[in-house]
């Protein structure tokens, strides 16, 4: 078997604590990057882009942000949809106010603006936790949606209340607007996913991650050993909101091109991101990607099989989607609370020992 540690020696602490300790995993990671950057752009089409790849990449970013807050720091949030709306409307205002600035910086600044909003709504976490914190973040969801509905400045006084992304280019290639091509959109989002996943991995393995996990496991004990709960919780809210704001900006500018806050960033979007994290695995970077892949691919498969092959009504396929997601969440919480990422970790351990008894 290839999946073995025998002969794979570590000569330093850095190599011993690297993200992929096995040579097989490292080769698989680099092969995946080569395929993602060097192969997929040449075969992608509009259907695969809009139905699978862009939703997967963007929801993975949002799941990474919520996983930092809920999975690592233990702070419950039901306001992801509202924070995505902040990122989207911030990107719209920046694109229309500063047309000469690159869209890449607009997306990053939108994430920073969302981070500041997240810090403001994260202040109640100093005094409340659990169910009451969830209600507080849920209030943030409804307040932000109401704000973007009622203040015309955010949508530039448009009669419809809808915002549309103007055309912008990166390195001469259009990534927003009607002239944007599928490879350009895909690569633009893929770069953000790679950078943010790398940053999340390093944050969760460093001092920030240790503080978040200490607060999550027992906040009183963490404070006794010197962890500042104020900085730990607020940093989790700020960084989480930064990720979610970037995902909202990408949904608006690259994926959809035009959004309405009521339809695109409703409470259902907050629950979708939460379901991705629960199914994929709380406190796992890999789980964010597994959960996003599952909840993006499952509706596509159901639609192709039930509607395309069996000829069932499309609304019946949508009902089956709700049934499967609900049942899977219940099974996950009962059988494996750490989600699909934990199942994959256990499978890897068995592969490393097979065929020996364990």
C-alpha positions in Angstrom: 0.0 0.0 0.0 1.1 3.6 -0.7 -0.5 5.1 2.4 2.3 4.3 4.8 4.6 6.2 7.2 7.5 3.6 7.0 10.6 5.4 5.6 9.0 8.8 5.9 11.3 10.3 8.5 11.1 13.7 10.1 14.3 15.6 10.8 12.9 18.8 12.4 10.0 20.0 14.5 8.7 21.9 11.5 8.5 18.8 9.3 6.9 16.9 12.1 4.1 19.4 12.6 3.4 20.2 8.9 -0.1 20.1 7.5 0.5 17.0 5.4 2.9 14.8 7.4 2.7 11.9 4.9 4.5 12.1 1.6 1.4 10.6 -0.1 -0.8 13.4 1.2 1.7 16.1 0.0 1.9 14.7 -3.5 -1.9 14.4 -3.6 -2.2 18.1 -2.5 0.2 19.3 -5.2 -1.5 17.2 -7.8 -4.9 18.7 -6.8 -3.5 22.2 -7.2 -2.0 21.4 -10.6 -5.4 20.0 -11.8 -7.3 23.0 -10.3 -5.1 25.6 -11.8 -3.7 23.9 -14.9 -6.4 21.6 -16.1 -9.9 22.7 -15.0 -9.8 26.2 -16.7 -9.4 24.6 -20.1 -12.4 22.3 -19.8 -14.8 24.4 -17.7 -18.1 25.6 -19.2 -20.8 27.9 -17.9 -23.0 25.0 -16.5 -20.2 23.5 -14.4 -19.1 27.0 -13.4 -22.5 28.3 -12.2 -24.0 25.0 -10.9 -20.9 23.5 -9.1 -17.6 25.2 -9.1 -18.4 28.8 -8.1 -21.0 27.9 -5.4 -18.5 25.3 -4.0 -15.6 27.8 -3.8 -17.7 30.7 -2.4 -19.6 28.6 0.2 -16.3 27.0 1.2 -14.9 30.5 2.1 -18.1 31.3 4.1 -17.9 27.9 5.9 -14.2 28.6 6.8 -15.3 31.8 8.4 -18.1 30.3 10.4 -16.0 27.4 11.3 -13.4 29.7 12.8 -16.1 31.3 15.0 -18.2 28.3 15.9 -15.9 25.3 15.4 -12.7 26.8 16.9 -13.9 29.6 19.2 -17.2 28.0 20.2 -19.3 31.1 19.5 -22.7 30.4 17.9 -23.7 32.7 15.0 -26.9 32.7 12.9 -26.1 36.0 11.1 -23.9 34.7 8.3 -26.4 35.8 5.6 -26.4 39.4 7.0 -22.6 39.6 7.0 -22.5 38.3 3.5 -24.8 41.1 2.5 -22.4 43.6 4.1 -19.6 42.2 2.0 -21.8 42.4 -1.2 -23.0 45.9 -0.7 -19.6 47.1 0.4 -18.1 45.7 -2.8 -20.8 47.4 -4.8 -20.2 50.8 -3.3 -16.5 50.4 -3.7 -16.8 49.3 -7.4 -19.1 52.3 -8.2 -17.1 54.9 -6.2 -13.6 53.8 -7.2 -13.8 52.3 -10.7 -10.0 52.6 -11.3 -9.1 50.4 -8.3 -8.7 46.6 -9.0 -11.7 44.4 -8.1 -9.2 42.2 -6.1 -8.7 45.0 -3.6 -12.4 45.8 -3.6 -13.1 42.3 -2.4 -10.5 42.4 0.3 -11.6 45.8 1.6 -15.2 44.5 1.6 -14.0 41.8 3.9 -12.3 44.3 6.2 -15.5 46.4 6.3 -17.5 43.3 7.2 -14.9 42.4 9.9 -15.5 45.8 11.6 -19.3 45.2 11.5 -18.7 41.7 12.9 -16.7 43.2 15.7 -19.6 45.5 16.6 -22.1 42.6 16.7 -19.6 40.4 18.5 -19.5 42.7 21.6 -22.5 40.9 23.2 -20.5 37.7 23.3 -18.7 39.2 26.3 -21.8 39.0 28.4 -23.9 36.3 26.8 -23.4 32.8 25.3 -25.2 29.8 23.9 -28.8 30.3 23.0 -28.8 34.0 23.8 -25.8 34.7 21.6 -27.5 32.8 18.8 -30.5 35.0 19.2 -28.3 38.1 19.2 -26.6 37.1 15.9 -30.0 36.3 14.5 -31.1 39.8 15.3 -28.0 41.1 13.4 -29.2 39.1 10.4 -32.6 40.7 10.3 -31.2 44.2 11.1 -28.7 44.2 8.3 -31.2 42.9 5.8 -33.6 45.6 6.9 -30.9 48.3 6.7 -30.0 47.4 3.1 -33.7 47.5 2.2 -34.5 50.8 3.8 -31.5 53.0 3.1 -31.4 53.9 -0.6 -27.7 55.0 -0.4 -26.6 51.5 -0.3 -28.1 50.6 -3.6 -27.4 54.0 -5.2 -31.0 55.1 -5.1 -32.0 52.4 -7.7 -35.8 52.2 -8.3 -35.7 48.4 -8.1 -33.5 48.2 -5.0 -31.3 45.7 -6.8 -27.5 46.1 -7.2 -25.6 45.1 -10.3 -21.9 44.6 -10.7 -20.2 46.7 -13.3 -17.5 45.2 -15.5 -14.1 44.9 -14.0 -10.9 43.2 -15.2 -7.9 41.5 -13.6 -4.7 41.3 -15.7 -6.7 42.2 -18.7 -9.4 39.5 -18.3 -13.0 40.4 -17.3 -14.1 38.8 -14.1 -17.3 40.6 -13.6 -20.0 41.8 -16.0 -21.4 40.1 -19.2 -18.0 39.8 -20.9 -16.5 37.8 -18.1 -15.5 34.2 -19.1 -15.9 31.1 -17.1 -12.1 30.4 -16.7 -11.5 34.0 -15.5 -14.3 33.8 -12.9 -13.2 30.4 -11.7 -9.5 31.3 -11.3 -10.3 34.6 -9.6 -12.4 32.8 -6.9 -9.9 29.9 -6.7 -7.1 32.3 -5.8 -9.1 33.7 -2.9 -10.0 30.2 -1.7 -6.3 29.1 -1.7 -5.1 32.2 0.1 -7.9 32.2 2.7 -7.6 28.4 3.4 -3.8 28.8 3.9 -4.4 31.7 6.2 -7.1 29.8 8.2 -4.8 26.8 8.5 -2.0 28.9 10.0 -4.3 30.9 12.3 -5.9 27.8 13.8 -2.5 26.1 14.3 -1.0 29.2 15.9 -1.5 31.3 19.0 -4.9 32.6 17.8 -6.2 29.0 17.3 -5.0 27.9 20.8 -6.7 30.9 22.4 -10.0 30.2 20.5 -10.0 26.5 21.4 -9.2 27.3 25.1 -12.2 29.7 25.1 -14.4 27.1 23.4 -13.5 24.3 25.8 -13.8 26.2 29.0 -13.7 30.0 29.0 -13.2 30.4 32.8 -10.2 28.0 32.8 -8.8 29.8 29.8 -9.1 33.2 31.5 -7.3 31.7 34.6 -4.3 30.6 32.5 -4.0 34.0 30.9 -6.2 34.0 27.8 -8.0 37.4 27.4 -11.6 36.4 26.5 -12.3 39.9 25.1 -9.5 39.7 22.5 -10.0 36.0 21.8 -13.8 36.3 21.1 -13.6 39.6 19.2 -10.7 38.3 17.1 -12.8 35.2 16.2 -15.8 37.4 15.3 -13.7 39.8 13.2 -11.7 37.2 11.3 -14.9 35.1 10.7 -16.8 38.1 9.4 -13.8 38.9 7.1 -14.1 35.5 5.5 -17.9 35.7 5.2 -17.7 39.3 3.8 -15.4 38.2 1.1 -17.7 35.3 0.2 -20.6 37.8 0.0 -18.6 40.1 -2.3 -17.7 37.2 -4.6 -21.4 36.0 -4.7 -22.4 39.5 -5.8 -19.6 40.5 -8.1 -18.5 37.2 -9.7 -21.2 34.6 -9.2 -24.6 36.3 -9.6 -23.7 39.8 -10.9 -26.9 41.2 -9.5 -28.5 40.6 -6.2 -31.5 41.5 -4.1 -30.8 41.4 -0.4 -34.2 39.7 0.4 -33.7 36.8 -2.0 -29.9 36.3 -1.9 -29.0 37.0 1.8 -32.0 35.8 3.7 -32.0 33.7 6.8 -31.9 30.6 4.6 -28.4 31.6 3.6 -27.3 31.7 7.2 -28.7 28.2 7.8 -27.1 26.9 4.7 -23.7 28.0 5.9 -24.4 26.5 9.3 -25.5 23.2 7.8 -22.3 23.1 5.7 -20.2 23.4 8.9 -22.2 20.9 10.8 -22.1 18.2 8.1 -18.5 18.8 7.1 -17.2 19.0 10.7 -16.9 21.6 13.4 -13.3 22.7 14.0 -12.0 21.4 10.8 -10.6 23.2 7.7 -11.1 20.2 5.6 -14.6 19.8 6.9 -15.6 23.2 5.5 -14.7 22.0 2.0 -16.3 18.6 2.4 -19.6 20.1 3.7 -19.6 22.7 0.9 -19.0 20.0 -1.8 -21.8 17.9 -0.4 -24.4 20.6 -0.2 -23.5 22.0 -3.6 -23.3 18.6 -5.4 -26.3 17.0 -3.8 -29.0 19.3 -5.3 -27.3 19.0 -8.8 -27.3 15.2 -8.6 -30.9 15.1 -7.3 -32.1 17.3 -10.1 -30.3 15.4 -12.8 -31.5 12.0 -11.5 -35.0 12.8 -10.4 -35.9 15.4 -12.9 -33.7 14.6 -15.9 -33.7 10.7 -15.7 -36.9 9.8 -13.8 -39.0 12.7 -15.0 -40.2 13.7 -11.6 -41.4 17.3 -10.9 -38.6 19.7 -9.9 -40.4 20.7 -6.6 -40.4 17.0 -5.5 -36.6 17.0 -6.0 -36.4 20.1 -3.8 -38.4 18.4 -1.1 -36.1 15.4 -1.2 -33.2 17.7 -0.8 -34.6 19.1 2.5 -35.4 15.6 3.7 -31.8 14.3 3.0 -30.1 17.4 4.6 -32.3 17.2 7.7 -31.8 13.5 8.1 -28.1 13.8 7.6 -27.8 16.6 10.2 -29.6 14.4 12.7 -27.5 11.4 11.9 -24.3 13.5 12.1 -25.1 15.0 15.4 -26.0 11.6 16.9 -23.4 9.3 15.4 -20.4 11.5 14.5 -20.7 15.1 15.9 -17.4 16.0 14.3 -18.9 15.5 10.8 -17.5 14.0 7.6 -14.0 15.3 8.3 -13.8 13.0 11.3 -15.0 10.1 9.2 -12.2 10.8 6.8 -9.6 11.0 9.6 -10.7 7.7 11.0 -10.6 6.2 7.5 -7.0 7.4 7.0 -6.0 5.9 10.3 -7.4 2.5 9.3 -5.6 2.8 5.9 -2.3 3.5 7.6 -2.6 0.3 9.7 -4.2 -2.0 7.2 -4.0 -5.0 7.0 -2.7 -5.2 10.6 -5.2 -5.5 13.5 -6.2 -2.4 15.3 
